[in-house]
């Protein structure tokens, strides 16, 4: 036999030996590529990013005659009914004001909802505002269930105008009162997402880092989407000028073991995960989900009570969870179930 053949045979036998050692001494390729993570205790927030329309009750007061104006209240000041918000001094023969331009379109849109004041007193209690846009007569709490999405968009897209500061003509807006009672946020979402909202439940909205509690007032299913209405009593900086608000809502905040949703499988009517035991075996353990944000879920640890009142052993802290169970894992459950039936028989 030539030296070349001897060398080739030696290399071949060497490679064969390496393969045999790798097969028995090194973990399988499946084991090497297998992704797992450790179940740890934590807190999970269930949130929703929304763009909502603000609905509140507002009353625009117009001057009963052409007047000089002296503002007595600050923007955003809370006043009682019968308080003097501005001082109006009649001007004989004055029929125009050059400082703010025309308010004819705004007054026309407000229609008979405007309230006239002769001397600058308010008949309503609430927060003082010196900005009007014409939406005050239609964007009200009594009409919010009637308005369509397009009407909300049109009403909240109007340009705000500051009321005259020093002089006005008869019928021009001189101040506005925003009622300090309940106000509402209305937004639209898809029907599946709307299922996360429960009428009467409390959730939190974020406004510049401040958490404000609101309650779910109504969940209405429409033809192609759903309309959610939230109710609130708290006011915040800038609120009086806002018609819309983009915010993060926190629907729930729960503590427990944090799992990736891709780890959770459904089997025989139960949700569960596969845990890798000390022998490297994949063991199915049922779980009970407390809350989910769509990507992760928080579940009970060690033991929980099922719908029938039975105690169920579940996963524990530091269990090694299979990130994404394979078809082989799921098939193994069916095999074990069939074997149990045979043993029972």
Secondary structure, 3 states (H helix, E strand, C coil): CCHHHHHHHHHHHHHHHHHHHHHHHCCCHHHHHCCEEECEEEEEEEEEEEEEEEECCEEEEEECCCEEEEECCCCCCEECCCCECEEEEECCCCCCCCCCCCCHHHHHHHHHHCEEECCCECCCCEEEECEECCHHHCCCCCCCCCCCHHHHHHHCCCCCEECCCCEECCCCEEEEEECCCCEEEEEEECHHHHCCCCCCCEEEEEECCEEEEEEEEEEEECCCCEEEEEEECCCCCCHHHCCEEEEEEEEEEEEEEEEEHHHCEEECCEEEEEEECCCCCEEEEECCEEEECCCEEEECCCEEECCCCCEEECCCCCCEEECCCCHHHHHHHHHHHHHHHHHHC
